[in-house]
Amino acid sequence: MTKIHDRKFISADPEKCVGCQICEYACSFGKERVFNPTKSRIRVIRENQINNIAVTCRLCETPACVAACPRNALSQSINGNIIIEKENCTGCGWCIAACDYGAMMLHPETKTVYSCDLCRFRADGPQCVKWCPEEALSVVTSDVLAQKARLSAIKKLFQIPGETRNQQSKDTTE
């Protein structure tokens, strides 16, 4: 079994994500051969016009989605991916409600759940990462993400007090 610190997942940089949804279209085309964001394994969440973030499966060490499934339709592979036995899935949504990251989705046509598997059968890797025009997405481990958070915290410590992201972007447009 892959150790939790070695598991890779897709991370989005909210400072770079512009909410264009190209990741959703690239994912749906790579998986379903159709440009339809409702069939994507990644979701762009907009808090307002400025804050955007893409969300996908975090490959939890003890996934709540697997534990919540009353039909045993979900399991976890050695590398952490969530495996879905579609013939056992009734689309009840318990796994969707249990996921802390909102990464489980119900397919609009098959009415079975699905989640990101890092495009495991594609030699060129996750299509969302490949096609993101802002390079906001990357495949990381939890250790890499923690180091990025530490670096971000250090940068914030050295900013001028009271300066915000909105103020910084306003200054660059004037």
Backbone as JSON, one array per atom type, in Angstrom:
{
  "sequence": "MTKIHDRKFISADPEKCVGCQICEYACSFGKERVFNPTKSRIRVIRENQINNIAVTCRLCETPACVAACPRNALSQSINGNIIIEKENCTGCGWCIAACDYGAMMLHPETKTVYSCDLCRFRADGPQCVKWCPEEALSVVTSDVLAQKARLSAIKKLFQIPGETRNQQSKDTTE",
  "N": [[0.84, -1.19, 0.0], [0.52, 2.21, -0.8], [2.14, 4.77, 0.96], [0.62, 7.41, 2.84], [1.94, 9.86, 2.55], [3.13, 9.59, 0.13], [1.17, 9.5, -1.74], [-0.29, 10.79, -4.62], [-2.1, 13.63, -5.76], [-4.36, 15.96, -7.34], [-3.75, 19.37, -7.12], [-4.9, 22.69, -6.73], [-3.9, 25.99, -7.38], [-5.07, 28.74, -5.87], [-4.33, 31.34, -6.35], [-3.62, 31.4, -8.98], [-5.7, 30.26, -10.45], [-8.27, 31.12, -12.63], [-10.85, 30.47, -13.01], [-11.76, 29.5, -15.47], [-12.66, 27.04, -16.34], [-11.56, 25.25, -18.14], [-10.22, 23.01, -17.33], [-12.3, 21.33, -16.48], [-13.61, 20.82, -18.92], [-11.52, 19.58, -20.36], [-11.14, 17.3, -18.8], [-13.69, 16.02, -18.95], [-13.77, 15.5, -21.68], [-11.53, 13.87, -21.99], [-12.28, 11.65, -20.46], [-14.95, 11.0, -21.17], [-15.32, 11.59, -23.8], [-16.71, 13.87, -24.56], [-17.48, 17.31, -24.44], [-18.43, 18.36, -21.6], [-19.01, 19.77, -18.65], [-20.47, 18.69, -16.51], [-19.85, 16.08, -16.5], [-17.33, 15.86, -15.66], [-14.43, 15.04, -13.67], [-13.32, 16.83, -12.05], [-14.0, 19.88, -10.38], [-14.73, 23.3, -10.73], [-14.9, 25.73, -8.35], [-16.52, 28.64, -7.5], [-16.16, 31.26, -5.35], [-16.66, 33.95, -5.35], [-16.43, 36.62, -7.71], [-13.7, 36.8, -7.81], [-12.34, 34.78, -6.32], [-11.46, 31.58, -7.14], [-11.35, 28.06, -7.33], [-10.2, 24.82, -8.11], [-11.52, 21.62, -7.51], [-10.89, 18.3, -6.53], [-10.57, 14.7, -6.04], [-8.9, 13.84, -3.04], [-7.61, 11.57, -2.26], [-7.82, 10.31, 0.34], [-6.47, 8.92, 3.38], [-8.07, 7.25, 4.97], [-10.77, 6.91, 3.47], [-13.83, 8.59, 3.71], [-15.91, 8.33, 1.93], [-15.78, 5.69, 0.99], [-16.29, 4.26, 3.36], [-18.89, 5.09, 3.82], [-20.52, 3.95, 1.89], [-23.3, 1.95, 1.43], [-23.57, -0.28, -0.15], [-21.18, -1.43, -0.67], [-19.84, -0.61, -2.97], [-17.66, 0.92, -3.36], [-14.12, 1.01, -3.12], [-10.65, 1.18, -2.13], [-7.73, 1.56, -4.0], [-4.34, 0.27, -4.09], [-2.64, 2.44, -4.58], [-4.19, 4.5, -3.65], [-6.32, 5.48, -5.17], [-9.86, 5.78, -5.65], [-11.88, 3.11, -6.22], [-14.62, 2.24, -8.18], [-17.26, 0.1, -8.25], [-19.38, -0.16, -10.59], [-21.61, -1.74, -11.09], [-22.55, -2.33, -8.57], [-23.27, 0.08, -7.52], [-25.89, 2.17, -6.56], [-26.44, 4.79, -6.77], [-27.16, 6.2, -4.51], [-26.02, 8.3, -3.09], [-24.75, 8.55, -0.63], [-21.99, 8.43, -0.37], [-21.27, 10.76, -1.64], [-22.26, 12.7, 0.09], [-20.65, 12.1, 2.27], [-18.03, 12.77, 1.56], [-15.53, 14.98, 2.36], [-14.39, 16.81, 0.64], [-15.99, 17.25, -1.53], [-15.64, 15.72, -3.79], [-16.78, 13.48, -4.9], [-19.02, 12.55, -7.42], [-22.21, 12.4, -9.06], [-22.99, 10.69, -11.93], [-24.59, 12.19, -14.67], [-26.06, 10.67, -16.51], [-25.71, 7.83, -16.19], [-26.27, 7.57, -13.55], [-24.59, 6.68, -11.54], [-21.86, 6.89, -9.2], [-18.77, 8.76, -9.53], [-15.27, 9.58, -9.53], [-12.14, 11.4, -9.49], [-9.37, 9.78, -10.99], [-6.81, 10.4, -11.53], [-6.37, 10.21, -14.24], [-5.42, 7.6, -14.79], [-5.02, 5.68, -16.79], [-3.89, 6.98, -18.87], [-1.07, 7.83, -20.67], [-0.02, 10.39, -20.81], [-0.84, 11.57, -18.49], [-2.91, 13.42, -16.06], [-5.48, 15.14, -17.69], [-6.6, 17.6, -17.04], [-4.56, 18.98, -15.73], [-2.67, 19.08, -17.76], [-3.93, 20.73, -19.7], [-4.55, 23.15, -18.46], [-4.58, 26.57, -18.82], [-3.46, 28.51, -17.2], [-1.66, 27.24, -15.65], [-2.41, 26.44, -13.11], [-2.98, 24.09, -11.91], [-1.56, 21.17, -10.44], [0.12, 18.03, -9.98], [0.57, 16.68, -6.91], [2.03, 15.71, -3.71], [0.93, 15.26, -0.31], [2.95, 16.22, 1.32], [4.38, 17.98, -0.35], [2.39, 19.87, -0.8], [2.05, 20.82, 1.81], [4.53, 22.05, 2.21], [4.35, 24.11, 0.31], [2.3, 25.59, 1.5], [3.57, 26.42, 3.84], [5.57, 28.07, 2.75], [3.96, 30.02, 1.59], [2.78, 31.12, 3.88], [5.02, 32.28, 5.07], [5.66, 34.23, 3.17], [3.41, 35.87, 3.45], [3.85, 36.86, 5.99], [5.81, 38.75, 5.58], [4.59, 40.74, 4.14], [3.21, 44.03, 3.67], [1.4, 45.28, 6.41], [-2.14, 45.01, 6.35], [-2.35, 45.01, 3.6], [-4.03, 43.58, 0.89], [-5.07, 40.9, -1.31], [-6.88, 41.9, -3.2], [-6.22, 44.61, -3.14], [-3.62, 44.49, -4.07], [-4.01, 43.54, -6.72], [-5.48, 45.67, -7.71], [-3.61, 47.71, -7.6], [-1.83, 46.88, -9.61], [-3.32, 47.18, -11.89], [-3.71, 49.83, -12.24]],
  "CA": [[0.0, 0.0, 0.0], [1.25, 3.46, -0.88], [2.04, 5.58, 2.17], [-0.17, 8.63, 2.64], [2.82, 10.95, 2.13], [3.55, 9.33, -1.24], [0.0, 9.54, -2.62], [-0.38, 12.0, -5.43], [-3.43, 14.12, -6.09], [-4.32, 17.24, -8.05], [-3.91, 20.54, -6.27], [-5.11, 23.93, -7.47], [-3.37, 27.21, -6.78], [-6.13, 29.75, -6.0], [-3.75, 32.6, -6.85], [-3.5, 31.3, -10.44], [-6.96, 29.81, -11.06], [-9.14, 32.21, -13.06], [-12.21, 29.95, -13.13], [-12.12, 29.35, -16.89], [-13.27, 25.72, -16.47], [-10.95, 24.42, -19.17], [-9.91, 21.73, -16.69], [-13.51, 20.52, -16.51], [-13.83, 20.38, -20.3], [-10.46, 18.64, -20.71], [-11.43, 16.07, -18.07], [-14.87, 15.34, -19.51], [-13.43, 14.98, -23.0], [-10.59, 12.76, -21.8], [-12.97, 10.49, -19.87], [-16.27, 10.69, -21.76], [-15.31, 12.0, -25.21], [-17.71, 14.92, -24.76], [-17.19, 18.53, -23.68], [-19.57, 18.56, -20.72], [-18.47, 19.88, -17.3], [-21.19, 17.87, -15.54], [-19.26, 14.74, -16.56], [-15.93, 16.03, -15.29], [-14.01, 14.53, -12.36], [-12.8, 18.0, -11.33], [-15.0, 20.95, -10.37], [-14.29, 24.65, -10.4], [-15.79, 26.35, -7.38], [-16.37, 30.1, -7.46], [-16.68, 31.88, -4.14], [-17.15, 35.21, -5.88], [-15.8, 36.83, -9.02], [-12.24, 36.78, -7.71], [-11.82, 33.54, -5.76], [-11.8, 30.36, -7.84], [-10.49, 26.93, -6.98], [-10.62, 23.56, -8.68], [-11.57, 20.6, -6.46], [-10.9, 16.91, -6.98], [-10.34, 13.71, -4.99], [-7.64, 14.01, -2.31], [-7.07, 10.25, -1.94], [-7.7, 10.23, 1.8], [-5.92, 7.68, 3.94], [-9.26, 6.48, 5.34], [-11.8, 7.68, 2.78], [-15.19, 8.56, 4.24], [-16.82, 7.89, 0.87], [-15.76, 4.22, 0.98], [-16.96, 3.81, 4.58], [-20.32, 5.45, 3.8], [-21.26, 3.22, 0.86], [-24.02, 0.81, 2.0], [-23.58, -1.38, -1.12], [-19.79, -1.86, -0.9], [-19.51, -0.32, -4.35], [-16.41, 1.67, -3.39], [-12.94, 0.5, -2.41], [-9.48, 2.01, -2.4], [-6.62, 0.81, -4.58], [-3.06, 0.35, -3.38], [-2.08, 3.79, -4.7], [-5.1, 5.47, -3.05], [-7.48, 5.81, -6.01], [-11.14, 5.2, -5.29], [-12.37, 2.2, -7.26], [-16.08, 2.19, -8.13], [-17.89, -1.05, -8.9], [-20.61, 0.46, -11.07], [-22.77, -2.65, -11.0], [-23.03, -2.33, -7.19], [-23.67, 1.44, -7.15], [-27.3, 2.51, -6.82], [-26.55, 6.23, -6.86], [-27.85, 6.69, -3.3], [-25.41, 9.58, -2.73], [-24.15, 8.58, 0.71], [-20.56, 8.73, -0.52], [-21.19, 12.17, -2.01], [-22.46, 13.45, 1.34], [-19.56, 11.8, 3.21], [-16.75, 13.31, 1.1], [-15.24, 16.32, 2.88], [-13.87, 17.68, -0.41], [-16.94, 17.4, -2.63], [-14.98, 15.13, -4.95], [-17.59, 12.39, -5.47], [-20.08, 13.12, -8.23], [-23.17, 11.47, -9.65], [-23.02, 10.82, -13.39], [-25.94, 12.63, -15.05], [-26.77, 9.69, -17.34], [-25.69, 6.47, -15.63], [-26.72, 7.68, -12.15], [-23.62, 6.05, -10.64], [-20.87, 7.88, -8.78], [-17.43, 8.72, -10.11], [-14.31, 10.55, -8.97], [-10.87, 11.51, -10.21], [-8.4, 8.7, -10.84], [-5.58, 10.97, -12.08], [-6.24, 9.71, -15.62], [-4.44, 6.53, -14.57], [-4.76, 4.89, -17.99], [-3.33, 7.86, -19.91], [0.38, 7.99, -20.56], [0.31, 11.8, -20.64], [-1.29, 12.03, -17.18], [-4.19, 14.13, -15.92], [-5.76, 16.09, -18.76], [-6.87, 18.92, -16.47], [-3.25, 19.6, -15.48], [-2.06, 19.3, -19.08], [-4.58, 21.77, -20.49], [-4.81, 24.38, -17.7], [-3.81, 27.64, -19.45], [-2.8, 29.33, -16.17], [-0.78, 26.35, -14.89], [-2.89, 26.5, -11.73], [-3.12, 22.72, -11.41], [-0.36, 20.34, -10.43], [0.01, 16.76, -9.27], [1.43, 16.84, -5.74], [1.8, 14.88, -2.53], [0.56, 16.11, 0.83], [4.17, 16.87, 1.81], [4.66, 19.12, -1.24], [1.36, 20.87, -0.52], [2.36, 21.41, 3.11], [5.67, 22.95, 2.01], [3.83, 25.3, -0.37], [1.54, 26.36, 2.5], [4.55, 27.07, 4.72], [6.19, 29.17, 1.99], [2.94, 31.07, 1.46], [2.65, 31.77, 5.19], [6.21, 33.11, 5.27], [5.5, 35.4, 2.3], [2.4, 36.75, 4.05], [4.45, 37.5, 7.16], [6.65, 39.86, 5.15], [3.82, 41.73, 3.41], [2.84, 45.24, 4.41], [0.14, 45.04, 7.14], [-3.34, 45.58, 5.75], [-2.37, 44.83, 2.16], [-4.8, 42.41, 0.54], [-4.97, 40.46, -2.69], [-7.65, 42.84, -4.02], [-5.46, 45.84, -3.21], [-2.47, 44.22, -4.94], [-4.45, 43.47, -8.11], [-5.9, 47.04, -8.06], [-2.39, 48.46, -7.84], [-1.21, 46.47, -10.86], [-4.15, 47.58, -13.04], [-3.76, 51.31, -12.35]],
  "C": [[0.88, 1.25, 0.0], [1.05, 4.26, 0.4], [1.32, 6.88, 1.85], [0.7, 9.78, 2.13], [3.32, 10.78, 0.69], [2.39, 9.4, -2.24], [-0.06, 10.88, -3.34], [-1.83, 12.34, -5.71], [-3.27, 15.46, -6.79], [-4.6, 18.37, -7.07], [-4.06, 21.77, -7.16], [-4.55, 25.1, -6.69], [-4.42, 28.31, -6.96], [-5.61, 31.1, -6.49], [-3.65, 32.6, -8.37], [-4.81, 30.96, -11.14], [-7.85, 31.02, -11.37], [-10.58, 31.75, -13.27], [-12.67, 29.71, -14.55], [-12.8, 28.02, -17.2], [-12.68, 24.85, -17.58], [-10.58, 23.06, -18.6], [-11.11, 20.8, -16.72], [-13.78, 19.98, -17.91], [-12.79, 19.36, -20.73], [-10.7, 17.28, -20.06], [-12.6, 15.32, -18.72], [-14.57, 14.78, -20.9], [-12.5, 13.78, -22.89], [-11.26, 11.5, -21.28], [-14.2, 10.05, -20.64], [-16.36, 10.98, -23.26], [-16.41, 12.99, -25.55], [-17.28, 16.13, -23.92], [-18.4, 18.88, -22.83], [-19.06, 18.59, -19.28], [-19.22, 19.06, -16.25], [-20.68, 16.43, -15.53], [-17.77, 14.75, -16.21], [-15.65, 15.47, -13.9], [-13.37, 15.63, -11.51], [-13.87, 19.09, -11.42], [-14.36, 22.27, -9.99], [-15.35, 25.26, -9.49], [-15.48, 27.85, -7.36], [-16.98, 30.62, -6.17], [-17.29, 33.23, -4.48], [-16.43, 35.43, -7.2], [-14.29, 36.73, -8.99], [-11.7, 35.43, -7.28], [-12.37, 32.32, -6.49], [-10.85, 29.27, -7.39], [-11.07, 25.68, -7.64], [-10.5, 22.48, -7.61], [-11.65, 19.22, -7.1], [-10.55, 15.99, -5.82], [-8.95, 13.88, -4.37], [-7.02, 12.69, -1.87], [-6.8, 10.09, -0.45], [-7.14, 8.89, 2.25], [-7.04, 6.72, 4.35], [-10.45, 7.2, 4.74], [-13.2, 7.48, 3.34], [-16.18, 8.07, 3.2], [-16.91, 6.37, 0.83], [-16.53, 3.68, 2.19], [-18.46, 4.05, 4.52], [-21.15, 4.61, 2.83], [-21.95, 1.99, 1.45], [-24.01, -0.43, 1.1], [-22.19, -1.94, -1.39], [-19.37, -1.68, -2.36], [-18.17, 0.4, -4.48], [-15.32, 0.94, -2.61], [-11.78, 1.41, -2.78], [-8.35, 1.13, -2.92], [-5.36, 0.99, -3.75], [-2.47, 1.75, -3.43], [-3.02, 4.88, -4.19], [-6.31, 5.84, -3.88], [-8.73, 5.12, -5.5], [-11.63, 4.38, -6.47], [-13.89, 2.07, -7.08], [-16.57, 0.99, -8.92], [-19.28, -0.58, -9.33], [-21.83, -0.44, -10.97], [-23.33, -2.72, -9.58], [-23.58, -0.96, -6.76], [-25.12, 1.69, -7.54], [-27.52, 4.01, -6.93], [-27.24, 6.85, -5.66], [-27.29, 8.03, -2.8], [-24.79, 9.65, -1.35], [-22.66, 8.93, 0.63], [-20.35, 10.2, -0.87], [-21.3, 13.04, -0.76], [-21.28, 13.26, 2.3], [-18.23, 12.45, 2.83], [-16.57, 14.75, 1.58], [-14.81, 17.31, 1.79], [-14.84, 17.9, -1.56], [-16.45, 16.77, -3.91], [-15.73, 13.96, -5.57], [-18.75, 13.04, -6.22], [-20.99, 12.04, -8.78], [-23.25, 11.73, -11.14], [-24.44, 11.16, -13.83], [-26.73, 11.61, -15.87], [-26.85, 8.31, -16.69], [-26.21, 6.41, -14.2], [-25.87, 6.84, -11.19], [-22.56, 7.09, -10.31], [-19.55, 7.7, -9.53], [-16.57, 9.76, -9.43], [-13.02, 10.5, -9.78], [-9.99, 10.29, -9.93], [-7.04, 9.09, -11.42], [-5.31, 10.5, -13.52], [-5.23, 8.55, -15.67], [-4.14, 5.69, -15.8], [-4.2, 5.73, -19.14], [-1.85, 8.06, -19.67], [0.77, 9.44, -20.3], [-0.29, 12.4, -19.38], [-2.61, 12.77, -17.19], [-4.37, 15.23, -16.97], [-6.03, 17.49, -18.23], [-5.57, 19.68, -16.23], [-2.6, 19.98, -16.81], [-2.62, 20.52, -19.79], [-4.85, 23.07, -19.73], [-3.96, 25.52, -18.26], [-3.04, 28.51, -18.45], [-1.79, 28.54, -15.34], [-1.11, 26.4, -13.39], [-2.99, 25.13, -11.1], [-1.79, 21.99, -11.46], [-0.65, 19.05, -9.68], [1.04, 16.82, -8.15], [1.17, 15.74, -4.72], [1.42, 15.82, -1.39], [1.78, 16.83, 1.4], [4.52, 18.1, 0.96], [3.66, 20.24, -0.97], [1.61, 21.58, 0.81], [3.53, 22.39, 2.99], [5.23, 24.23, 1.3], [3.07, 26.19, 0.61], [2.49, 27.08, 3.44], [5.21, 28.25, 4.02], [5.21, 30.34, 1.83], [2.77, 31.84, 2.77], [3.83, 32.7, 5.45], [6.11, 34.38, 4.41], [4.5, 36.4, 2.88], [2.95, 37.49, 5.27], [5.24, 38.75, 6.78], [5.92, 40.89, 4.3], [3.53, 42.93, 4.3], [1.51, 44.98, 5.11], [-1.03, 45.74, 6.45], [-3.42, 45.41, 4.24], [-3.1, 43.53, 1.84], [-4.58, 42.06, -0.93], [-5.7, 41.43, -3.61], [-6.87, 44.15, -4.21], [-4.26, 45.67, -4.15], [-2.89, 44.21, -6.4], [-4.9, 44.85, -8.59], [-4.68, 47.87, -8.41], [-1.75, 48.12, -9.18], [-2.02, 46.9, -12.07], [-4.19, 49.1, -13.22], [-2.57, 51.86, -13.1]]
}
